[in-house]
Structures are given as structure tokens and as C-alpha cells.
Amino acid sequence: MDSLLSSPPVIRAGDPISTGPDSSRLLNGSSNQSSIRVDSQHQQILAGKTGYLHTTTFTIPKKNNGGVQTQMAIDIVPFASNRYLPQENDMVIGTVLQKNFEFYLVDINSSLGPAMLPALAFQGATKTNKPQYPEGTLLFCRVTKADPSAGRVELSCIDLLDNKKSWNTGEATFKELKGGLVKDFPIAVGRQMLVESSPLGTLLERLGATVQYELVVGYNGRVWVRAESASQVVLVFQAVERLVEMQCKVDSVEFIMEQLAPKRK
């Protein structure tokens, strides 16, 4: 893949979307409804708009027998979009705007406004043992409800597949992001950073071999980086920004690594 347009793939409005042998996984999933259109006559799923195609396969626990079931979600992100349209099970980075006894209001850069995060929606939280995050706290969350007609988007910091790590241990999947620096990127750029085989994914892996850093990428385009020093955090962001400026070409990864070599010493 040599360019931004080839990773992730580009799709045009009206094009059929391949969902594999079991299309019911998609229909029962949590796809962005503005991104898809169901052609019942030909039993096809069609693109509802033009942009970058993102498909996510995930598992959720079954309510009855304790097993898991696989579902698929589809999102189509318009070119250079900076506004995020939430969908269920997205992982996002948000900032606490307001709080009360029952919930937090969290800015996730959503086109639907601030999201609601219940005060007990944290791993292992109880009425007497729950976090008390002030305004401005940075949180890594999961979208649980994203229907525009149902009111506010809802979030959770509970991992359905790993509920053994409490919120106050710092080891939970969804948690407060302490220290570091957060930066907004176009939605499509953030999604590419989650794909190991993409140019951005390759760059991040190469950087990780020389600089120790922690990285959290939200589906809402927000990226958080923490490292041993502020200069190393800046270096990681500079590398990503440089590659984006160079249209995310694979050949540019090696060039950027060579340019940043003096700064890594």
C-alpha cells in the first residue's frame, strides 16, 4: 500500500460491501447506519456514502450460555473528516466537561455533542468505591449507545471481556490517561494508526524499537502518547505528522526514520 487512499480502502456511495459468508453478523451488529444501505432485493449491503471503509469484527458475551458471538460493524469516514460520528463499541478518548453524582459529561469530539458516562460505569466501581474525576480528566472509554434518536451518546469504562482488573489499579483497559499528551488528527488518520500493516502502523512499530512510549488511539481521531520525556512524546507526534504530510507513502517511512535519528540520541 503506497498511499493514503489505499489504506484503508476507498469506497464510493452505492458500491456493494463484502461482509463475508454471513451478512447477518453485520445486520445484527452496530454499524454506522448512515454508512450503509440494505438492498433487500439483491441481498446486498451497499455503501451509503463515499469515503474510507472501515470494518471491525468484535465479540460480545452471549446473555444465556456464557459464550461469545461475533459481530461486524462498518463505518465509512469521509475524506479529511475531523468530526466524529459515534458507533457502538468504538474506543474513544474523551475529556471530562462536567460531573455530578450520577454521571460525567465527556467531550469525544462527536457531531452529536457531549457523551454521558455513568459514575458506576467503571471496572469494579461501587457506590462507595468509584472514581471522582475532576473536569479536564482524560479518559479512554467505549461507546455503548450511539443512536441519535435516543438522546445522548453513552460511554462505559467497563471491558466486557476482561472484568478482573479494577478501575483503581491502573491496569483496566478503559481508564484515566495520566500524563502524556493528546492530539487530534483527522478521523481516517487515527484509524490507519490502528492498522499494523499500514504505513502509519509501520512507522509506529519502527519508532517503538528505538523510543519507549505508550500509545492510545481513539476511533474519534484523538491520539495520546506518554514517554519518558516530553521531547520523546513530541518526536512521536512529529513523525506521524511528517508521514501524513507526505501522503502516508510506505517509502517515506524510512526517510522519516533517518531524519529523526539525530533527535533520538
Order of alpha helices (4+ residues) and beta strands (2+ residues): beta-alpha-beta-beta-beta-beta-beta-beta-beta-beta-beta-beta-alpha-alpha-beta-beta-alpha-alpha
